[in-house]
Structures are given as C-alpha cells and as structure tokens.
Amino acid sequence: MTDTAKAGDKLRVHYTGKLDNGDVFDTSEGREPLEFTAGSGEIIPGLDNGLVGMEVGEQRVVTVEPEDGYGEHDPARVQSVPREAIPENIPTEPGTQLQVQTAEGQTIPVVVAGSDDTHIQLDANHPLAGQTLHFDVTLVEIV
C-alpha cells in the first residue's frame, strides 16, 4: 500500500464542492466516498491533480480554476431557437434542463438560459463552466 496518492492509484475521497460565494454544488456527505483512479481522466483535471501527494486521512482544500474544471463559459454554445420550434408540452422556464438532438443525432444536455416572445436561449455549456470551484477533500483510502 502506498503512503501518498499518485497517478494510477484507486482513491476513495469524501468531498464538498463549493462556488466562490460558498454555495455547495455537490458533496459526498451522506453517501459512499467517491472512488476513481487518479490520473485517469475520470474526474476534472484540477481536482485530480490537487489530490496527488495526499496521505490517507489528510484533509485539503483544492481550488480549481475554470480551465482545469469545466472550462470557460463559451457564448458560442448558447443558441437562440424560435419558440415555435419547441413543442408546447416542453417546459421553457429559465433554469429548466432539457436534452436536444444535434443534426448528427447526438443528444446533448442544455439549460434554458432565457426567453422572449419569439425565441428561447438554450445553453449547452456545463452548468459549472466559467466557475472557480473549491473542494474540501478528505482522502479516505488508497485501495
């Protein structure tokens, strides 16, 4: 068993992810620890890199800038769609999560970003794009 976490190790961590304003966007509290292989791309790079060198039982705050998390918010990923192109039974309130199909048949998640009388803005950016993320992490186990 290794003393400190390194790439290739299977890690189990408890975490709480917060935004700059302190709002919690995700946590493992009340659940099993998150299990993943370090350095394998299973989690965002900034958090993955921030765990290297941790010892079992160690707690750390890992700050992840957008470029090492979910990327910057890309205005090109926000599309304005004519209201009549969306079936009436589909909710269009801002914040509603929907799935749309691309011309190539790929399904992608979008969020209703806004609307006016004639169009609805659909945002295909990850909801945490452009955000600096702060993770309170405890390394529970190196498996």
N, C-alpha and C positions, 0 to 999 in steps of 0.2 A: 504494500500500500504506500502511496506517495505521501510526502509531508505537505506539499503545496500543490494547488491546482495548476495544471499545464494543459496545453493543447493535446487532444486525444483522450483525456480523462473523461469518464462519465461522472458528471457532477449532479448533486441534488442541492437546490438552494430554496430558501424562503426569501420572498422579496415583496416590497411595496413600491410601486412606481408612482411618482408624483410629478405634476407640472410645476412651472416656476411659481405659480400662485398658491401652491400647496395642495391643490385638488388631487385626490387619488384617482388614477385612471385604471389601475389594475393591482391586484395583490393576490398572493397565495395564502393569505391568512384564512384559516378555516378549511384549507384544502391540503392535499399532499404536496410536498415540495415539488418544484419544477425540476424535471430530470432531463438532461441533454448532454451531448458530447461537446466539450469545449473545442472551439476552433473549427467546428464542422458546418457552420452557417445555419444552424437550427434556430438561433436567436439573433437579435440585432447585433451588429459588429461592436458597437461601443460598449454594450453590456458584456458581451463575450470577452472582449479584451480587458475589461475592468476587473474580471474575476481571476485572471492569471496571477499566480503567486499567493492567493489566499490560502489560509490554513483552515482546517475543519474547526468549526465553532467561531471563526472570526466574523465580525460584522464590519461592513464597509458601506459608504455612500459612493455610488458610481454615477457621475454626471455624464450624460450622453448628448452631444450636440446633434442637431438635425442631420448633418452629413453622415454621422455614424449611427443614426437611428432609422427614421422612416423617410429621410430626405427632406429637401426644402419643398415648400408648397409651390406647385407648378401651375400657374394660371392657365396654361395650355390644356390642362386636364379638367378644366371647368367648361362645360358645354351648355349652350343655350338651346333648348329644344322647344319647338312650338307646342303650346298647351294641347292642341287638338291631336297631336301625335301620341299622347298618353291616354290610355283608356280611363274612362271616368271612375272605374272601381279602384284605381290605383291611388293611394294617398299621396298628396303632394305638399304636405306641410313641411316647412324648413326643419331639417334635422332627421327627416324620415330616411331610413336606409332602404335602398332598392337594389335590384340586380338588373343589369341591362345586357343585351347581347350585341356584340360588335358585328360588323359586316362579315367578319371571318368566322362567326359562330362562337366566339369565345364569350363566356359570361364573366362580367366584372362587377364588383360592388361599387355603388355610388351613393352619395348622400345628397338629398335635396338641399341646395345651398340658398335658394331664394326663388322668388317668382314675381311676375307682374300679371297684368290682364291677358297677355298673349303668349308669354314664354315662361319656362321653368328652367332654372340653372341646376345642372347636375354636376357634382364634384366627384371625380374619380381618384383624387388624392387620398392617401391613407389618412384617417382622421387625426393622427398624431404628426403628420407631415409639418415641418416648419417649427416644431416644438422642441425645446430643450427638456430632456427627461432626467429625473433624479430618482435613482433606485436605492432604497435601503435594503441591503442584501446580507443574508447570513448563509455561509457555506455550511450545510448540514452534514454532507457526506461526500467522499470521493469513493465511488463504487468500484 
